Amino acid sequence: MILVPTTLTAEERALQADVRAYLDERLLPGTYPLGLGMAGDVDPAFSRDLGAQGWVGMALPKEYGGGGRTAVERQIVVEELLTRGAPVGFHWTADRQSGLNILHNGTEEQRRALLPGIARGELSFAIGMSEPDAGSDLASVRSIATWKDGAWHISGTKIWTSNAMTATHLLCLFRTSDGRHDGLTQFVVPRDTPGVTVAPIPFIDGTRHFCEVAFEDVRLTDDARLGEVGAGWGQNTSELALERGGVDRWMSTMPLLERWARSEGVRDSVPAQVDLGRILARLWAYRGMSLSIARLVDSGTFPVVEAALVKEMATLFEQESLALVRRHYGRTPSLTSDDPWEALLARAILVGPSWTLRGGTTEILRTIISKGLIKR
Ligand SMILES: Cc1cc2nc3c(=O)[nH]c(=O)nc-3n(C[C@H](O)[C@H](O)[C@H](O)COP(=O)(O)OP(=O)(O)OC[C@H]3O[C@@H](n4cnc5c(N)ncnc54)[C@H](O)[C@@H]3O)c2cc1C
């Protein structure tokens, strides 16, 4: 394991202060729907405002409109956003992983066409990996891309595609030949391409960000292909490292924890204080691990095993800390409560089980960790 303990530099702390000051004004409590981490509300205007601050696409190079900053600096901004339950849903996936994937694997034309819009907070990406018969076993992807008469012809169905309804682009994994792993290729598909149909799958908390995406003989030119034909599996694995190791894996409950920590329920109860201490100790450890992963990314590494390790532990932590808050709250929270905090608690209880599924289930992560560590 190569997670080296690290702390913030003076410049990084100055950035943290700037972000806090900006968000204190931009996100006044009660003026926006409180969100649960990366599943925050979709608000294109907020994403554009953040882009104008230079806080979207921060880790992309300046020549492509990015901030030329580090993964650690991005983490600092992200921590502040998630602590406030900010409406980050529109730009989240593009900022976290699609932009970097395009930077590393795209052609110069693709970088120039897509990265500046991502950094401005104007482009929104959804990830089309899972299919009805390919989830944990992603190599079973059946949606097919065939090169014929000078175009790629795409047919198939993607499922559980978060935010596909509001995304401008879909970054998808399709089968281009029979090879289990080397027969997969990634494509960037504008969502309004003829033949693409997006249908919402109602989520248990009443939100409609979850989708099924059908491709019916969708035609794409070769410049929609991301990376070499057959290179999709490796690109997808690197992308998953970005998706798994970040702070968004343990910060969904932050707005809930923040207010609970300051509540009378904790002030007046020793058992609640003990549980709060338990939560904070673990939270601090996961924060250190995510920070170390960000430093590894900055050194040019894609720490696949470390990211899986953080996700395995931190998503279980999120569920356990939610259970503690729920127990100390003492009554059943209502989704329709006038108190936004109570309504958020009710939503978290409903959607919490999905935290250990999205981005790879706990069982799959454990396999990645054990196989990866045995090889070292
Ligand atoms: C909130 C949410 C958002 C999501 N967003 C997206 C998205 O934007 N894009 C996208 O492509 N997908 C998305 N997904 C899908 C997600 O990646 C899959 O649900 C996940 O990979 C599991 O696949 P599955 O649902 O097909 O379950 P299955 O793969 O059928 O697994 C079912 C159960 O069997 C276990 N299992 C399966 N194989 C093994 C094995 N080899 N060893 C041990 N246990 C095993 C699993 O751990 C699980 O408990 C999202 C899912 C959720 C819940």
The ligand as a Gaussian input file, in Angstrom:
#p B3LYP/6-31G(d) Opt

LIG

0 1
 C      -27.158000       5.145000      -7.338000
 C      -26.513000       4.402000      -8.468000
 C      -25.962000       5.123000      -9.507000
 C      -25.392000       4.446000     -10.584000
 N      -24.900000       5.190000     -11.633000
 C      -24.395000       4.538000     -12.708000
 C      -23.943000       5.294000     -13.833000
 O      -24.000000       6.533000     -13.861000
 N      -23.452000       4.624000     -14.901000
 C      -23.377000       3.254000     -14.926000
 O      -22.914000       2.718000     -15.916000
 N      -23.814000       2.506000     -13.871000
 C      -24.317000       3.121000     -12.771000
 N      -24.769000       2.391000     -11.700000
 C      -24.742000       0.932000     -11.775000
 C      -23.720000       0.282000     -10.859000
 O      -22.424000       0.476000     -11.328000
 C      -24.105000      -1.205000     -10.771000
 O      -25.336000      -1.266000     -10.073000
 C      -23.082000      -2.030000     -10.062000
 O      -21.899000      -2.108000     -10.823000
 C      -23.612000      -3.466000      -9.781000
 O      -24.109000      -4.045000     -10.943000
 P      -25.562000      -4.711000     -10.983000
 O      -26.525000      -3.721000     -10.441000
 O      -25.781000      -5.246000     -12.347000
 O      -25.503000      -5.908000      -9.924000
 P      -24.887000      -7.359000     -10.163000
 O      -23.582000      -7.237000     -10.880000
 O      -25.942000      -8.220000     -10.770000
 O      -24.599000      -7.813000      -8.676000
 C      -25.634000      -8.289000      -7.800000
 C      -24.988000      -8.726000      -6.494000
 O      -24.083000      -9.825000      -6.738000
 C      -22.777000      -9.519000      -6.247000
 N      -21.764000     -10.042000      -7.164000
 C      -21.765000      -9.923000      -8.513000
 N      -20.642000     -10.491000      -9.018000
 C      -19.919000     -10.957000      -7.965000
 C      -18.664000     -11.630000      -7.836000
 N      -17.921000     -11.913000      -8.906000
 N      -18.209000     -11.919000      -6.587000
 C      -18.967000     -11.624000      -5.482000
 N      -20.170000     -10.991000      -5.555000
 C      -20.644000     -10.653000      -6.772000
 C      -22.709000      -7.993000      -6.208000
 O      -21.753000      -7.553000      -5.252000
 C      -24.143000      -7.633000      -5.824000
 O      -24.301000      -7.720000      -4.427000
 C      -25.343000       3.030000     -10.605000
 C      -25.892000       2.305000      -9.546000
 C      -26.478000       2.982000      -8.495000
 C      -27.081000       2.161000      -7.377000

